[in-house]
Amino acid sequence: MSKVIVKRGGSGVMRISDYWLVEVVNQCQWILKGTDSSHSQNIRSKKILERISKYLNQVGRINSIKEKLKEESERGVLPIW
């Protein structure tokens, strides 16, 4: 039988690494490019990006995320044969 650990109380804060934050931002940007502005996923992605931006400004990590996004976009990718 598996055990489930449930934390009660607290402020509901979730920690997320820069890597995973960049992955979420990339996914949201991809959705924004591929969907119409009235599509529900497009609207959801805009809201997520707004919330991430607000969070990064609050904690002062916006520069490190911008650097990681730049590295991610400039990274070379090997062609698939």
Helices and strands as residue ranges (DSSP letters): H 18-34, H 40-59, H 62-74
